[in-house]
Amino acid sequence: MLKGIPEILSPDLMKTLMEMGHGDEIVLADGNFPAASHAQRLIRSDGHNIPDLLEAILTFLPLDRYVEQPIALMDVVPGDNVNPTIWNEYYNIVNKENIQDVSFEKMERFEFYQRAKSAYAIVATSEKALYANIILKKGVI
């Protein structure tokens, strides 16, 4: 055990965060996301939700300040009558952890899938909220 590392962050996830370089991306995927078929590196985080993971990860992971939108969300499919309230949780967590407001990109579903395939890693969670998938781009310290 180490001091100061939230227990929600597994050794594999911490190792991955440390391996990532500037501009690398990590996907936090909800329980419906096809994580195994899209991942170069798959990290299982079963039993955990994305807001708790996001809060823990952002204590260590700097977001990329050299891009306009260092965070991407999967946008609602047209005609799908869903209001992803989880996005408000994300905004609150991200903006609490950062000195300045961070802008979020919304991506069409299949564009999000393509981007996820090139991400450094995908973290498969048990998140039940719809449209909860989120991509984080790592910055520098």
C-alpha positions in Angstrom: 0.0 0.0 0.0 1.1 3.6 -0.6 -0.1 6.7 1.0 -2.2 9.3 -0.8 -3.4 7.1 -3.7 -7.2 6.7 -3.9 -8.1 3.0 -3.5 -10.3 3.2 -6.5 -7.2 3.5 -8.7 -5.8 0.0 -9.4 -2.1 -0.7 -9.9 -2.7 -1.2 -13.6 -4.5 2.1 -13.9 -1.8 4.0 -12.0 0.9 2.3 -14.2 -1.0 3.3 -17.3 -1.4 6.9 -16.2 2.3 7.1 -15.6 3.2 5.5 -18.9 1.0 8.0 -20.9 2.8 11.0 -22.4 1.7 14.5 -23.4 -1.2 14.2 -25.9 -2.0 10.6 -25.1 -5.7 9.9 -24.4 -7.5 7.6 -22.0 -11.2 6.6 -22.3 -13.4 6.1 -19.3 -16.1 3.8 -20.7 -19.6 3.1 -19.4 -20.9 -0.4 -19.0 -22.5 -0.4 -22.5 -19.3 0.7 -24.4 -17.6 -2.0 -26.5 -14.3 -1.5 -24.6 -12.7 -4.9 -25.2 -13.1 -4.7 -29.0 -11.9 -1.1 -29.2 -8.9 -1.1 -26.8 -5.2 -1.2 -27.5 -4.9 -1.5 -23.7 -7.9 -2.5 -21.6 -8.1 -1.8 -17.9 -11.0 -3.4 -16.0 -12.6 -1.3 -13.3 -15.6 -3.4 -12.6 -17.9 -2.2 -9.8 -16.8 1.4 -10.1 -18.6 4.4 -11.7 -17.0 7.0 -13.9 -17.5 10.1 -11.7 -15.5 8.5 -8.8 -12.8 7.4 -11.2 -12.6 10.8 -12.9 -12.2 12.6 -9.6 -9.4 10.2 -8.5 -7.6 10.3 -11.9 -7.6 14.1 -12.1 -5.7 14.3 -8.8 -2.8 12.9 -10.8 -3.4 13.5 -14.5 -2.9 17.0 -15.9 -5.2 17.9 -18.8 -3.7 19.2 -22.0 -3.7 23.0 -22.0 -2.4 23.3 -25.5 -5.7 22.1 -27.1 -9.0 23.9 -27.1 -10.9 20.9 -25.7 -8.9 18.3 -23.7 -12.0 16.3 -22.9 -14.5 14.7 -25.2 -17.9 13.2 -24.6 -20.0 10.9 -26.8 -22.9 13.1 -27.9 -26.5 12.0 -27.8 -27.6 10.2 -31.0 -30.2 12.4 -32.8 -33.7 11.2 -32.0 -32.6 9.6 -28.7 -34.7 11.3 -26.0 -31.9 11.3 -23.3 -30.6 14.2 -21.2 -27.2 13.0 -19.9 -27.2 14.5 -16.4 -23.9 12.8 -15.7 -22.3 15.5 -17.8 -23.0 18.0 -15.1 -21.2 15.9 -12.6 -18.2 15.8 -15.0 -18.2 19.6 -15.4 -18.2 20.0 -11.7 -15.4 17.5 -11.1 -13.2 18.8 -13.8 -13.6 22.4 -13.0 -13.1 21.8 -9.3 -9.7 20.1 -10.1 -8.5 22.7 -12.5 -7.5 26.4 -12.2 -9.4 27.5 -15.2 -12.6 26.3 -16.9 -12.1 23.4 -19.2 -14.1 23.1 -22.5 -15.7 19.8 -23.4 -16.0 18.5 -27.0 -19.1 16.5 -28.0 -18.5 13.9 -30.6 -20.9 11.9 -32.8 -21.1 8.3 -31.6 -19.1 6.6 -34.4 -16.4 9.4 -34.4 -16.1 8.8 -30.7 -15.6 5.0 -31.3 -12.9 5.7 -33.9 -11.1 8.1 -31.5 -11.4 5.5 -28.7 -9.6 2.9 -30.9 -6.5 5.1 -31.1 -6.6 6.0 -27.3 -3.7 4.9 -25.2 -6.1 2.9 -23.0 -9.7 2.3 -22.3 -11.0 1.8 -18.8 -14.1 -0.4 -18.7 -16.3 0.6 -15.8 -19.7 -0.5 -14.4 -21.2 3.0 -15.0 -24.9 2.6 -15.8 -25.6 6.2 -17.0 -26.2 6.5 -20.7 -23.8 8.7 -22.7 -21.3 8.5 -19.8 -18.2 7.8 -22.0 -15.5 10.4 -21.7 -12.0 10.9 -23.2 -9.2 12.7 -21.3 -6.1 14.1 -23.1 -3.0 14.2 -20.9 -1.1 17.4 -20.6 2.2 18.4 -19.0 3.1 19.3 -15.4 
